[in-house]
C-alpha cells in the first residue's frame, strides 16, 4: 500500500517530509492499554493546568528487569548531536516520526525525515534541517516504549475528545536524548532556555539519571509566570505538557565523575486536524499556508482544515 501525497504542488514543502510525499506505508506499532492508569484524569489536569507530573508512573516492575535493561541500553547507542549552536558535545540523540489516526486506531512508523523547526520556537537550531540517526527498530517493540506511547496517546486523545474532536490525528515524533556531564563539561538539557517545542502536547519520561546533579524542569505560562518546578529523578518519572499553552526549561547538569548522564524519552504530538497546529509545527510561511488551506486531501487522510 502506498500513502499518496496530501498535496500536489509546485511549492516545495520539504520541511513536511512524508506528509506531502508519496511513500510506502510503514510498519505498525502496537498500542498496549492494559494496565494503564485512568488517563482521563491526566487529560483533565492538562486542560486545567497545562501540565501533569507523576513519579515512577512508567517504572518497571521487578519482573520486568530484563526488558527494562534492554530498553535502557538503546540510549547507550545514541550518537552525538552535530547541530549544537554552541559546538557542545554534551547531547546525544536519535529521531523518528510516526502517524496516528483514531479511525484506524493504529500507530504507523513513517519514512525517515529530517527534523525541521522554525526559529520562532527554536532560537538554538531553528530553520535548519537536522539529520539525526534514526531510532533503532527494536525500540518500537519494547514493552516499555509501547507503554509510554500508549499512555501519551490515550491521554492526548482524551484531551481532544474533551475539546470536541472525536477523531484525532497525530504527527508523532520520537526523540531519545542523552545529556552528558563530567568534570570538563556542563550538560545542557535545554540550551535554548525557556521555550515551546511548537507542538501540541508532549510526554517526557526519565529513563536513567546517573552521577549528575541538576536537571530541574520549570514550567511557565505564556506570561512567563512560573507554574511548576519538578525534577525527574527516578526511572519512569513522567511529565505531560500542553505545549500550545505552556513554556518549559531545564537547568544544567553537573558532575565531577566520568559517565554522568540523563536519559530522556520525548514523545511529541502535533494535531493534524488543526491548521494552526500544522502552521506552528512546520513554520509555514504565508504562501505555504494558503496552499495547504486549499489543497485537496487524499483517501488516506481526513484532515479538517
N, C-alpha and C positions, 0 to 999 in steps of 0.2 A: 504494500500500500504506500502511496506517495501523498505527502502533505502539500497541497497546492499553495502557491504564494497568496497571501492575503490581498496584496495589491499588485497591479501590473502598471508600472510607472517608469518614466524616464528619469524621475527624481531618484537619486541614489540614496538609499537608506541602509547602508552597511551597518550602522550602529544598532539596527534592529535584528540583524542576523537572520536566523531561520524563520522568524515571524513573517518575513516578507520574501523568503526564498523557497522555491520548490525543493523538497527534500524527502528522503525516505523516512517513514515514521520510525520512531526509536523503540527501545526496549521498555517494557512496563516495569514499574516499581510497585511492589505490593504495599498496600496500606493495611496496617495492623492496629485496630482499635481495641482489641481485647486487653482488659486490664487498665485502660486509660482512666484517669480521674474524670470528674464531671467538667468538661471543658466549657460548658455553658457559663460556669461561674468565672472562668478566665476571661471569656468574651465580654461578660458584663463589666468586669473590672477594667478591661481595656477601653471599652466605650465610655466608662465613667471617669477613670483616672488617667487613661492614656498609657498605662503600663501595668505589668503584673510580674512579680518576682517570687520565686519559690526555691527553697533549699532542697537539694537532693531529689527533686521531682523525678528525674530520669536516672537516678543512681542504679547501678547494677545490684541485683540480688546476690547473695553468697553463692548460689548455684550457677550464676552466670559469669563466674570469674574467667573462664576460658574465652567466651565470646567478647567479654569486655576487654581482655588483653589484646585480642585480635583487632578490636575496634580502635583502641588506643594506639596501636602500632602504625595505623595509617598516617598518623601525624609525624612519626619518625621519618617518613619518606617524602615530606614536603620539600619543595625546592625554593631557593632564595628569590624573593620578590625583587625584580630588576628595575622596578619603576618608582623607586623611592626618590622623591624630590630632594631630600637631604643626603642622598647617596648612602643611606644607612643600610646595614646588612642584618638588622635585627628582626626582620619579618620574613617568614617562610609561608608559602601559600599554594593551594590548588583550587580550581574553579570549574564549575559546570552549570548547565541550565536544564530545566525540566518544564513540562506543561501539565496543567490540571484543568479538566472540565467536569463540573458537577454532573452534567448529563450522563457522562460515561463513568463517573466516579473512579477515575484512574489517573495515575501519575505516569508520565512518559518521559524518559530521558531523550533529550534532543541533541542534534548535531552540535559539535563544538562551535562556539562563537566567542570572540574576544570580549572582554569586559570594557564597556564604554559608559562613562557617566559625565554629565555636564559639569563644568567648573562652577556652576551655580550652587552645586551641592558638594563638590569635592575640589576645594582650592588646592589640594595637595597633588592630585593626579587626574584632574578633570580634563575633558576634551582630548583624551589620549586613548587609543586602542591598546589595551593591555592583554598580552598573550601569555596567560599563566598555563602551567601544566594542568592537564585535565584530571579530574577526580578519578582515582583508581576504581575500576568497575566493581571490585569486590566490596567496596564500602556500601554500595546500594543494597547488597544482600545481607548486610549485617543487621541483626535484630535491634541493636541499639540505635543505629541510624534510622531504621524503619519506625521505631517508637518515637523518636524525636520528630521525624517528618509527620507522622500521623497525629501527634499532639498539636503541632503547629497548624496543620491543615484543618483539623476539626475545629480548633479554636477560631481560626480566621474565617472559616465557613460560617460558624455561628455568628461572628460579628456581622458578616454580610447579610445573613438571614435576618438578624435583628434590625438591620438598616433597610430591609425590604427587598434585598436581592436574593432570589431563590435559586439561581443557577450561577454560582460564582465560577469564574475562570481566572487562573493564576499563571503568571510568568514567575517561575520559581528558580531562585539562584542558590547554589550550594557553594559555600565558601568554607575552606579549612584554613585556619590561621595558627601559626606558632610564632609567638613573640619571645625572643631570647634576650637574656640579660646576664652579664657576668661582671668581673672586676674591671673590664675595659669598655663595656658597652651598657648604655641605658636602653631598655626596651620601651618602645612607644606603641601601645595598642591603638592609639588614635592620634597620629602625628598631625592631623589636620585640625585638632582641637574639637570644641563642641560643634556638632554638625547634625544634619539629617542625611540619610542614605539616599533620599529621592525615591524610596519605595513606598508601599502601602503599610505593610506590617513586617516584623521580623522576629525570629527566635534566636537567642544566644544561649548556648549550652557550654558550660565548662567541662572539658574532657580531662584535663590534668593541669595542676599548678605545682611546680616543683622548684624549691630553692630560690624563690623570688618573694619580694615584698612589694606592696603597692597594688595597682590594678583596681582602683576604686572607681566604680561606674557612677556617673552623675546623670540625672535625667532632668530636663528643663522643659518648661512650656515655651510657647512661641514668644513670650515676653521676656524670656531668659530668667524667669522665676524658678528657683530650684524646687523640684517636686519630690525628688528621692535621691538618696545615695545608698549604694549597696556594693558589696564585694562578693563576686562569685568565687567562692573559696574551696568548695568541695565538688568532686566529680558528680555530675548530674544536676548541679545548680542551674537554674534557667532564669532568663529574663525575656519577657514578651513586650514588644513595644508597638504602639500605633505611630508609625513613622511620619504620617501626614500631620500629626498634631504636636509631636514631642521632638526635642533635640537630645542628643546624648554625647557624652565624652567619657574617656577612661584615663586615669592618671598613669604615670610612667611606672615601669617595673625596675627594681634594683636588686642586685645580687652581688655577693662577694665570692661566689663559687662558680666553677665551670658547670655548664649544663643546666643553668636556671632557665625555666621557660614556662609559658602559659599557653595552653592549647584550647582553642575555641572552635565549635561548630556553629556556623552562622547560616541560617536559612531565611532568605528574603522572599517576600511575596508581593508582586505588583498586580493590581486589579485590572484585568484586561477588559472588563465591562465598563471601564471609566476612561473616557478620552483624556481627562485631566491627568489621571494617573499615568497613562502612556506618555503623554507630553512631558510630564515631570521626570519620569524614569529615564527616558531616552534623550532628553534635552532637545526636543524637536523645535526647529525654527518655524516661522510663520508659514512658509511655503510647504514645508513637510507636513505641518499640522493641517493645513487646508486640504492637502491631497488625501491624508488619512480620513478626514471628515467625509469626503465624497467618494472614497474608494468602495468598490463592491466587495463584500465578503464572500468567501467560498463555502462549499458544502461542509467543510470540516470544522468551521467555527461559527459562533453566533454572537459576535461582539454587539453590544448595544451602545453604539457611539452616538 
